[in-house]
Amino acid sequence: MGFTRAELESFRDAAVPDLIGPGCRLLFVGINPGLWTAATGAHFARPGNRFYPALHRAGIVPHRIDPSAGMSDADRDLLLSRGIGITNLAPRATARADELTASELREGPERLRRVVRSTRPAVVAVAGVTAYRTAFGLRQASTGRQPNDLEGAALWVVPNPSGLNAHETVDTLAEWYRLAAVDAGVL
């Protein structure tokens, strides 16, 4: 399944519902939905995004999920049954995360706190250190377990799986995701 540029652009500014079920243990937090994600309704859906290959390589899911044409019910159920949830710092779909304003990112922590208070995951894993630094106002933050929790959940910053984050590989992403999953009791 492919989309024309015009078709993708028609999803600009759309919102994508969170994927969070009861018993969420590990909540991944993207920066914001991309246009492909908005078009399919599936988080991290753009072909070439390394999120699901990294989840598989980390042992978090037993097979590689391909949501590029939308998330299958079976794969959605698998993620939820494994205690995996997905949300975003900013709800507005854009072609690139750098199209968000700094104020949109700074509003993200309060939105995230509300989600965490209502879902109570063991671990929150924010995917993207630069976005985390901007959103939380912590210029020196680095990848890994953060010194402070978020609404009672352990807080991790993990690398962003976008292909634009070229210095990370599926293997290095998997290592970080696995650490967060172990902390969450998913593995």
Disulfide bonds with the S-S distance in Angstrom:
none
